[in-house]
Amino acid sequence: MAVRPTHTLTFLAFLGTTSAAALASSATPLAGQTCPQGEVSSIVVNVHSVFDTDPTTQGGALPWFYNLANGIHADTNEGFLRRELLLEVGECFDSFLMDESERLVRQLHFIDRVEVATAQQPDGSVQVVFDTWDRWTLNVDPRFRFEEGFEFNGINLAERNLLGRGMTLRAFYLENRERLAVGGRFSTTRLFGTRAGAVLEASRTRAGRTLQQGFSYPFVGEVGRFAGVQSFLDQEDLFSYTLPTGGPYTHVVQPFAQRSSEITGARRFGTPGRLTIIGGGLSRERWEYTTFDEGAEVVTDRDFQDAEPAPPEISAMLNPQIRNYSATRVNLVFAQRNLSFARRNGLDLLVSEQDIPVGGEVALMIGRTLSFLDANSAIEDSDYFGRIRLFGGLAPGRWVLASAISLEGRRTLGGAESGWTDILGEFDIYSYWRASENSRHTLFARVSGAGGWSATGPFQLTLGGSDGLRGYSRDDLPGGRRLIATVEDRIFFGSPGDGFADLGMTIFADVGSIWEGDVPFGADTGYLVTGGAGLRLGFPGGRRNVARIDIAFPLNGSDAFSQPKFRISSELLGLLRGVEDRQLRRSRRSGVGSAVLPDPSVGR
């Protein structure tokens, strides 16, 4: 593949952004200033392996197993962790920077637990002690599903903390419904020792190939002033539509090609808890559907390996959503971020802490096409693109409340199709309640809605699945607009075997409806109810891994008390993973701004 000059300029501009950010983040307090809380005299970092093998405890219930696992695991490098901290020896101690450092380390995907302590020294200085416990990062991960009987979905081989330095090296063979991906990925959170991240991935798919490359420099906690991102994606894949039950086919798959690139930089002003963000950049995206020789295909009995050409009447139903599209835009990003973080135990995790965002954020991203920059301007759209996202969070007493709203769309200009298109919207309200800090019950509730209007690219929602009505398959009940409510009691039993694992269960009920909208193959369902129960397992004990084994039934409608859905999954509902709708995400036209303005609903 030839390297375009625009990609080279994009990369150079990105390096300029990250260099400025690195210089800004290296600033230290002025010499000679007084330290009301004392000076940092030393910072001790203690890195603990996956399992605690303290000799005083004889290694817990299975010392031989713990020692073997720790021997295979590569502990996180102490120097790597020190570079994550916002405190340095010789600087004034700041409790806010200490808390931010703890939160930043806890966000690392290979760190399971963090504890921080301070000790006042006789001379008035402060010693800071960081203790961290690693997460298991060497994964030989066979993928399978039990939703409609046993399905083998491939295997994933990965080391997610290579050499203890935050690098991920991964090889994968994944086959799940329409998706087939065979390839590899490398990523790092500390490129050449800086705070910049990088990713490179290549794979084969059912429709062709995928190549992804990117550099990013995130805002450092709530104190960083600069952020930037450069990304490139070249993807050929399939979009799967679910067909109503009762017909000869279960799915229609439409091949698509997506080629997109972006460079965005942003600057923050203000103080933590009251930050204004202004940014901008350029983006390029191109979607093609009609250039594939095979066109749309139909699938029988969910066998995506044996698809056949779609009948003309089915292909015709897809035409409104397979319009070739191309746009080069200049983009502006504005946000007001008034957030802090509260720590809570036992919400989406069995016993571990989460950082809960408290306060609010308003983010606005707008873009205008620059068609004169494109050599193929005959197929270039002229439009405005806009996305607004609102978030609010509260944590009063034993309650945690969070709400999020997002809306995006394109306003096309000129021609017969002038007007609003590709409108996608969603809202979410999440709540948690515990009777006391030591209560073994956490009551969880959510209300979520999602929908699309006038889509010119592939779009469809379904009502079933592990994050929908859990008594139905994720392929059941297609439509264009959806509303779901959930209540759940998450019960913690304890940690048997000297903390070898954490055990709990859940009892839940879901109610929801989907409406046809203007998507292919959609239908109105009326309100349906499902209910069920399951086990929750955290391993090793006291850590941030939660697996669920659930069984759920439809409780009304024509399928009431029919064959139950049995599934094994991770915890999918809650602030730990964020509230963004996963089916809506696959149909978004532009990801501009998302890397420099991460979703605030994700609690770490």
Sequence and secondary structure as in RCSB ss.txt:
>XXXX:A:sequence
MAVRPTHTLTFLAFLGTTSAAALASSATPLAGQTCPQGEVSSIVVNVHSVFDTDPTTQGGALPWFYNLANGIHAD
TNEGFLRRELLLEVGECFDSFLMDESERLVRQLHFIDRVEVATAQQPDGSVQVVFDTWDRWTLNVDPRFRFEEGF
EFNGINLAERNLLGRGMTLRAFYLENRERLAVGGRFSTTRLFGTRAGAVLEASRTRAGRTLQQGFSYPFVGEVGR
FAGVQSFLDQEDLFSYTLPTGGPYTHVVQPFAQRSSEITGARRFGTPGRLTIIGGGLSRERWEYTTFDEGAEVVT
DRDFQDAEPAPPEISAMLNPQIRNYSATRVNLVFAQRNLSFARRNGLDLLVSEQDIPVGGEVALMIGRTLSFLDA
NSAIEDSDYFGRIRLFGGLAPGRWVLASAISLEGRRTLGGAESGWTDILGEFDIYSYWRASENSRHTLFARVSGA
GGWSATGPFQLTLGGSDGLRGYSRDDLPGGRRLIATVEDRIFFGSPGDGFADLGMTIFADVGSIWEGDVPFGADT
GYLVTGGAGLRLGFPGGRRNVARIDIAFPLNGSDAFSQPKFRISSELLGLLRGVEDRQLRRSRRSGVGSAVLPDP
SVGR
>XXXX:A:secstr
    HHHHHHHHHHHHHHHHHHHHHT    TT   TT BEEEEEEEEE SS   GGGTTSS HHHHHHHHHHS  
  HHHHHHH S  TTSB  HHHHHHHHHHHHHSTTEEEEEEEEEE TTS EEEEEEEEE   EEEEEEEE TTS 
EEEEEEEEEEEETTTTEEEEEEEEEETTEEEEEEEEEESSGGGSS EEEEEEEE SSSEEEEEEEEE   TTT  
EEEEEEEEEEEEEEEEE  TTSS SEEEEEEEEEEEEEEEEEEEEETTEEEEEEEEEEEEEEESTT SS  EEES
TT GGG EE  HHHHHHHGGG   EEEEEEEEEEEEEEEEEEEEESSSSSSSEEEEEEEEEEEEEEEEE GGG T
TGGG   EEEEEEEEEEEE  TTEEEEEEEEEEEEEE SSTT EEEEEEEEEEEEEEE SSTT SEEEEEEEEEE
EEES SS   EESBSTTSBTTS TTSSEESEEEEEEEEEEEEEE HHHHT EEEEEEEEEEEEEE TTSTT    
  EEEEEEEEEEESSTTSS  EEEEEEEE SSTTTT S EEEEEE  SSTTT S  HHHHTT S  TTTTTS  T
T   
